[in-house]
Amino acid sequence: MNTEPHGYRVLMKLLFGGEPPAWREQAACSDTDPTLFHTPSRTAAAKAVCASCPVLAECRENQLSWEANGPARYRDNAFGVVGGLSGAERRRIHYPPRNAKDVA
């Protein structure tokens, strides 16, 4: 019997097309309250969980790819800590600052 909440199953279907990737089971955050990663005042604590994660690279790559390949609103409105990066850090990856020299 599947004991996951209905909302979780819907989210996984939207994000991953069905089931979460296999590496997700090994994630340091798998048993952590998800609100930790979406509470601005707890960013340092969320990043500390990510820092100890054995699948940090896979998580970060997955999130950045999802944001980059989806509608612009995914990149523009990135929030929370995912893959050890805050929303602002992920936005800077998607939209690196331009140098005055690069514009000319």
ZIHURA-V846995 format. One record per pair of residues at least 24 apart in sequence whose C-alpha atoms are under 10 Angstrom apart, sorted by the first residue. I is the first residue (numbers start at 0). GAP is how many residues later the second one is. Records with the same first field share a line. If there is no record, write none. Layout:
I: GAP, GAP
This chain:
14: 48, 51
15: 46, 50
20: 37, 38, 41
22: 31, 32, 33, 35, 36
23: 31, 32, 34, 35
24: 30
25: 27, 28, 29, 30
26: 25, 26, 27, 28, 29, 31, 32, 56
27: 24, 25, 26, 27, 28
28: 24, 53
33: 46
34: 45
35: 44, 45
36: 42, 43, 44, 45, 47, 49
37: 41, 42, 43, 44, 48, 49
38: 40, 41, 42
39: 39, 40, 41, 46
41: 38, 39
42: 37, 38, 41, 42, 43
43: 37, 40, 42
44: 36
45: 34, 35, 36, 37, 38, 39, 40
46: 34, 35, 36, 37, 38, 39
47: 36
48: 34, 35
49: 31, 32, 33, 34, 35
50: 32, 33
51: 32
52: 30, 31
54: 28
55: 26, 27, 28
56: 26, 27
57: 25
58: 24, 25
59: 24, 25, 30
62: 27
63: 26, 27, 29, 30
64: 29
66: 24, 27
67: 25, 26
